[in-house]
Amino acid sequence: MRRTGSDTYGEYFDLLRESPEEQEELLDSMSINVTGFFRNPDVWEGVRDVLRDLSASQHTVHVWSAPCADGREPYSLSMLAHDDRKIDESAVEILATDISDDALETARRGVYEESRTTDIGEELDFLSNYDRYIDRDGECFQVRESVQENVTFERHDLINDPPKSGFDLVVCRNLFIYIDNEYKQTMLETILEALRPDGYLVIGKAETIPPALKSAFSVHDGRLRIYQRDDGL
Ligand SMILES: C[S@@+](CC[C@H](N)C(=O)[O-])C[C@H]1O[C@@H](n2cnc3c(N)ncnc32)[C@H](O)[C@@H]1O
């Protein structure tokens, strides 16, 4: 309201109704898009094992990173696949989606800058030698094309858009913590449908599966919040 010079809620509401741009701005200011490369490094050791397992047992490994925020999560997946000798990176295809067009624009560029609150170099220290995947120019980090090639970005709303299908691994972290319970279940139903039987799901370390959907998953690693779709067959 301060930015648009609206003095009352009514005035701002009228502006909102007339202006699709303001609707976008409001959505962006409300969606929390904190993220990072290899956020919670211990979880990434678990993800490494899952990718190794999938890579050994089949040809193409389909991964969905949702929500991907500014792209650092799907690029971490791609870098991990490139970095680990037991994972065939050419067989890993990553779909990365988010509701925010701004976040997706940054993600597609693949350029990240260090700031007072973001230590990109430290985030990337999960890899022993990140300069194989990133070109660094001072405080600016550009993800190399070889890493970008495995990732496709697309806008997708986990509450309202149709579900996807055929994924071996869905990484859905740090969204449920901000979402009302009624939507959390809708989102997890969308994700469940997207998973192949026995497909893996990774949620955020502070998140839980809603009680109504617990029986649809078996626990792969409870501490790291890694689950598998379980059709009870
Ligand atoms: C905190 S970030 C999480 C990013 C990443 N998964 C991680 O853990 O670092 C949350 C993201 O959820 C996105 N988001 C919010 N509502 C959404 C929805 N209904 N569908 C898809 N993405 C959504 C926001 O735009 C934001 O980028």
PDBQT file of the ligand as one rigid body, heavy atoms in Angstrom, charges set to zero:
ROOT
HETATM    1  C1  LIG A 301      10.953 -20.989   0.340  1.00  0.00    +0.000 C 
HETATM    2  S1  LIG A 301      10.869 -21.263  -1.384  1.00  0.00    +0.000 S 
HETATM    3  C2  LIG A 301      11.473 -22.930  -1.478  1.00  0.00    +0.000 C 
HETATM    4  C3  LIG A 301      12.477 -23.135  -2.580  1.00  0.00    +0.000 C 
HETATM    5  C4  LIG A 301      13.256 -24.460  -2.539  1.00  0.00    +0.000 C 
HETATM    6  N1  LIG A 301      12.391 -25.600  -2.701  1.00  0.00    +0.000 N 
HETATM    7  C5  LIG A 301      14.091 -24.586  -1.297  1.00  0.00    +0.000 C 
HETATM    8  O1  LIG A 301      13.765 -25.385  -0.415  1.00  0.00    +0.000 OA
HETATM    9  O2  LIG A 301      15.090 -23.882  -1.181  1.00  0.00    +0.000 OA
HETATM   10  C6  LIG A 301       9.122 -21.340  -1.665  1.00  0.00    +0.000 C 
HETATM   11  C7  LIG A 301       8.697 -21.112  -3.128  1.00  0.00    +0.000 C 
HETATM   12  O3  LIG A 301       7.350 -21.554  -3.273  1.00  0.00    +0.000 OA
HETATM   13  C8  LIG A 301       6.766 -20.828  -4.331  1.00  0.00    +0.000 C 
HETATM   14  N2  LIG A 301       5.293 -21.019  -4.270  1.00  0.00    +0.000 N 
HETATM   15  C9  LIG A 301       4.418 -20.452  -3.403  1.00  0.00    +0.000 A 
HETATM   16  N3  LIG A 301       3.167 -20.898  -3.655  1.00  0.00    +0.000 NA
HETATM   17  C10 LIG A 301       3.260 -21.802  -4.684  1.00  0.00    +0.000 A 
HETATM   18  C11 LIG A 301       2.327 -22.601  -5.404  1.00  0.00    +0.000 A 
HETATM   19  N4  LIG A 301       1.022 -22.578  -5.108  1.00  0.00    +0.000 N 
HETATM   20  N5  LIG A 301       2.766 -23.391  -6.421  1.00  0.00    +0.000 NA
HETATM   21  C12 LIG A 301       4.094 -23.407  -6.742  1.00  0.00    +0.000 A 
HETATM   22  N6  LIG A 301       5.025 -22.658  -6.111  1.00  0.00    +0.000 NA
HETATM   23  C13 LIG A 301       4.625 -21.875  -5.092  1.00  0.00    +0.000 A 
HETATM   24  C14 LIG A 301       7.276 -19.411  -4.089  1.00  0.00    +0.000 C 
HETATM   25  O4  LIG A 301       7.208 -18.637  -5.262  1.00  0.00    +0.000 OA
HETATM   26  C15 LIG A 301       8.719 -19.681  -3.617  1.00  0.00    +0.000 C 
HETATM   27  O5  LIG A 301       9.620 -19.570  -4.700  1.00  0.00    +0.000 OA
ENDROOT
TORSDOF 0
